[in-house]
Amino acid sequence: MTGNETSAIASLRSVVTAETSYASGCGSGNYAVALGPLAVGPGGSADGYLSPDLASSLMPTKNGYLYAMAPGAGGIAGPPDCNGTATHSTYYVTAVPVVVGTTGTRGFAGNQSMTIWQNIFGAAPAEPLTAGAGVSPIQ
């Protein structure tokens, strides 16, 4: 389980980094609202911002964790990116154990603040990301 959790944290860091690069390179300062657009570079290039293992489906599973992305709280829709895909001024990405207590015990989340948060009870930390019962930042 520790290995799965470590992988989930590293994967969320990859998504956060990909979103930052995407915003400056293709999103005109805005973010992708799904993982898929992060795997596509400008002009439809296969050299995207995120590896295909995390961007191959709407809710990919990797090392015992289920990943999801959506527009973040309090944001607004942005203009289409350089490939014509919808953008948003915020994003919210999560990683939760497929089976709490078996594939992992902590749930994780991140957004444009570039901080990864954990919930020791297995659910994704909810937005707004703030410290509370079982919820704290990792980095």
Contacts in CASP RR format, 6 or more apart in sequence:
PFRMAT RR
TARGET T0000
AUTHOR 0000-0000-0000
METHOD contacts of the structure
MODEL  1
MTGNETSAIASLRSVVTAETSYASGCGSGNYAVALGPLAVGPGGSADGYL
SPDLASSLMPTKNGYLYAMAPGAGGIAGPPDCNGTATHSTYYVTAVPVVV
GTTGTRGFAGNQSMTIWQNIFGAAPAEPLTAGAGVSPIQ
1 101 0 8 1.000
1 102 0 8 1.000
1 103 0 8 1.000
1 104 0 8 1.000
1 105 0 8 1.000
3 63 0 8 1.000
4 63 0 8 1.000
4 64 0 8 1.000
4 65 0 8 1.000
4 97 0 8 1.000
4 103 0 8 1.000
4 104 0 8 1.000
5 104 0 8 1.000
5 105 0 8 1.000
5 106 0 8 1.000
7 62 0 8 1.000
7 63 0 8 1.000
7 65 0 8 1.000
8 62 0 8 1.000
8 63 0 8 1.000
8 64 0 8 1.000
8 65 0 8 1.000
8 95 0 8 1.000
8 107 0 8 1.000
8 108 0 8 1.000
9 108 0 8 1.000
9 116 0 8 1.000
9 138 0 8 1.000
11 54 0 8 1.000
11 62 0 8 1.000
11 63 0 8 1.000
11 65 0 8 1.000
11 67 0 8 1.000
11 95 0 8 1.000
12 93 0 8 1.000
12 95 0 8 1.000
12 108 0 8 1.000
12 109 0 8 1.000
12 110 0 8 1.000
12 116 0 8 1.000
13 116 0 8 1.000
13 139 0 8 1.000
14 50 0 8 1.000
14 51 0 8 1.000
14 54 0 8 1.000
15 35 0 8 1.000
15 38 0 8 1.000
15 50 0 8 1.000
15 54 0 8 1.000
15 67 0 8 1.000
15 69 0 8 1.000
15 93 0 8 1.000
15 110 0 8 1.000
16 93 0 8 1.000
16 110 0 8 1.000
16 114 0 8 1.000
16 116 0 8 1.000
18 38 0 8 1.000
18 49 0 8 1.000
18 50 0 8 1.000
19 31 0 8 1.000
19 32 0 8 1.000
19 38 0 8 1.000
19 49 0 8 1.000
19 91 0 8 1.000
19 93 0 8 1.000
19 112 0 8 1.000
20 114 0 8 1.000
21 49 0 8 1.000
22 31 0 8 1.000
22 32 0 8 1.000
22 37 0 8 1.000
22 38 0 8 1.000
22 49 0 8 1.000
22 81 0 8 1.000
23 29 0 8 1.000
23 30 0 8 1.000
23 31 0 8 1.000
25 42 0 8 1.000
25 82 0 8 1.000
26 41 0 8 1.000
26 42 0 8 1.000
26 49 0 8 1.000
26 81 0 8 1.000
26 82 0 8 1.000
26 83 0 8 1.000
27 81 0 8 1.000
27 82 0 8 1.000
27 87 0 8 1.000
28 78 0 8 1.000
28 79 0 8 1.000
28 81 0 8 1.000
28 82 0 8 1.000
28 87 0 8 1.000
29 87 0 8 1.000
30 78 0 8 1.000
30 79 0 8 1.000
30 81 0 8 1.000
30 87 0 8 1.000
30 88 0 8 1.000
30 89 0 8 1.000
31 87 0 8 1.000
31 88 0 8 1.000
31 89 0 8 1.000
31 90 0 8 1.000
31 91 0 8 1.000
31 112 0 8 1.000
32 38 0 8 1.000
32 69 0 8 1.000
32 81 0 8 1.000
32 85 0 8 1.000
32 87 0 8 1.000
32 91 0 8 1.000
33 69 0 8 1.000
33 70 0 8 1.000
33 71 0 8 1.000
33 86 0 8 1.000
33 87 0 8 1.000
33 88 0 8 1.000
33 91 0 8 1.000
34 58 0 8 1.000
34 69 0 8 1.000
34 70 0 8 1.000
35 50 0 8 1.000
35 54 0 8 1.000
35 55 0 8 1.000
35 57 0 8 1.000
35 58 0 8 1.000
35 60 0 8 1.000
35 67 0 8 1.000
35 69 0 8 1.000
35 93 0 8 1.000
36 50 0 8 1.000
36 55 0 8 1.000
36 56 0 8 1.000
37 55 0 8 1.000
37 81 0 8 1.000
37 83 0 8 1.000
37 85 0 8 1.000
38 48 0 8 1.000
38 49 0 8 1.000
38 50 0 8 1.000
38 54 0 8 1.000
38 55 0 8 1.000
39 48 0 8 1.000
39 49 0 8 1.000
39 50 0 8 1.000
39 51 0 8 1.000
39 52 0 8 1.000
39 54 0 8 1.000
39 55 0 8 1.000
39 56 0 8 1.000
40 46 0 8 1.000
40 48 0 8 1.000
40 83 0 8 1.000
40 85 0 8 1.000
41 47 0 8 1.000
41 48 0 8 1.000
41 49 0 8 1.000
41 82 0 8 1.000
41 83 0 8 1.000
42 82 0 8 1.000
42 83 0 8 1.000
43 82 0 8 1.000
43 83 0 8 1.000
44 83 0 8 1.000
53 60 0 8 1.000
53 62 0 8 1.000
54 60 0 8 1.000
54 62 0 8 1.000
54 67 0 8 1.000
58 68 0 8 1.000
59 66 0 8 1.000
59 67 0 8 1.000
59 68 0 8 1.000
60 66 0 8 1.000
60 67 0 8 1.000
61 67 0 8 1.000
61 98 0 8 1.000
63 103 0 8 1.000
64 97 0 8 1.000
64 98 0 8 1.000
64 99 0 8 1.000
64 103 0 8 1.000
64 104 0 8 1.000
65 95 0 8 1.000
65 96 0 8 1.000
65 97 0 8 1.000
65 98 0 8 1.000
65 103 0 8 1.000
65 104 0 8 1.000
66 95 0 8 1.000
66 96 0 8 1.000
66 97 0 8 1.000
66 98 0 8 1.000
67 93 0 8 1.000
67 94 0 8 1.000
67 95 0 8 1.000
68 93 0 8 1.000
68 94 0 8 1.000
69 91 0 8 1.000
69 92 0 8 1.000
69 93 0 8 1.000
69 94 0 8 1.000
70 91 0 8 1.000
70 92 0 8 1.000
71 77 0 8 1.000
71 88 0 8 1.000
71 90 0 8 1.000
71 91 0 8 1.000
71 92 0 8 1.000
72 88 0 8 1.000
72 90 0 8 1.000
72 91 0 8 1.000
72 92 0 8 1.000
72 111 0 8 1.000
72 127 0 8 1.000
73 90 0 8 1.000
73 92 0 8 1.000
73 127 0 8 1.000
73 128 0 8 1.000
74 90 0 8 1.000
75 88 0 8 1.000
75 89 0 8 1.000
75 90 0 8 1.000
76 88 0 8 1.000
76 89 0 8 1.000
77 86 0 8 1.000
77 87 0 8 1.000
77 88 0 8 1.000
77 89 0 8 1.000
78 86 0 8 1.000
78 87 0 8 1.000
78 88 0 8 1.000
78 89 0 8 1.000
79 87 0 8 1.000
80 86 0 8 1.000
80 87 0 8 1.000
81 87 0 8 1.000
90 111 0 8 1.000
90 112 0 8 1.000
91 111 0 8 1.000
91 112 0 8 1.000
92 109 0 8 1.000
92 110 0 8 1.000
92 111 0 8 1.000
92 127 0 8 1.000
93 109 0 8 1.000
93 110 0 8 1.000
93 111 0 8 1.000
94 107 0 8 1.000
94 108 0 8 1.000
94 109 0 8 1.000
94 110 0 8 1.000
94 124 0 8 1.000
95 107 0 8 1.000
95 108 0 8 1.000
95 109 0 8 1.000
95 124 0 8 1.000
96 107 0 8 1.000
96 108 0 8 1.000
96 122 0 8 1.000
96 123 0 8 1.000
96 124 0 8 1.000
97 103 0 8 1.000
97 104 0 8 1.000
97 105 0 8 1.000
97 106 0 8 1.000
97 107 0 8 1.000
97 122 0 8 1.000
100 121 0 8 1.000
100 122 0 8 1.000
104 122 0 8 1.000
105 120 0 8 1.000
105 122 0 8 1.000
106 118 0 8 1.000
106 119 0 8 1.000
106 120 0 8 1.000
106 122 0 8 1.000
107 118 0 8 1.000
107 119 0 8 1.000
107 121 0 8 1.000
107 122 0 8 1.000
107 123 0 8 1.000
107 124 0 8 1.000
107 125 0 8 1.000
108 116 0 8 1.000
108 117 0 8 1.000
108 118 0 8 1.000
108 119 0 8 1.000
108 124 0 8 1.000
108 125 0 8 1.000
108 138 0 8 1.000
109 116 0 8 1.000
109 117 0 8 1.000
109 119 0 8 1.000
109 124 0 8 1.000
109 125 0 8 1.000
109 126 0 8 1.000
109 127 0 8 1.000
109 129 0 8 1.000
110 116 0 8 1.000
110 117 0 8 1.000
110 125 0 8 1.000
110 129 0 8 1.000
111 127 0 8 1.000
111 129 0 8 1.000
113 129 0 8 1.000
115 129 0 8 1.000
115 137 0 8 1.000
115 138 0 8 1.000
115 139 0 8 1.000
116 137 0 8 1.000
116 138 0 8 1.000
116 139 0 8 1.000
117 125 0 8 1.000
117 129 0 8 1.000
117 135 0 8 1.000
117 136 0 8 1.000
117 137 0 8 1.000
117 138 0 8 1.000
118 125 0 8 1.000
118 135 0 8 1.000
118 136 0 8 1.000
118 137 0 8 1.000
118 138 0 8 1.000
119 125 0 8 1.000
119 134 0 8 1.000
119 135 0 8 1.000
120 134 0 8 1.000
120 135 0 8 1.000
121 134 0 8 1.000
125 135 0 8 1.000
129 135 0 8 1.000
129 137 0 8 1.000
131 137 0 8 1.000
END
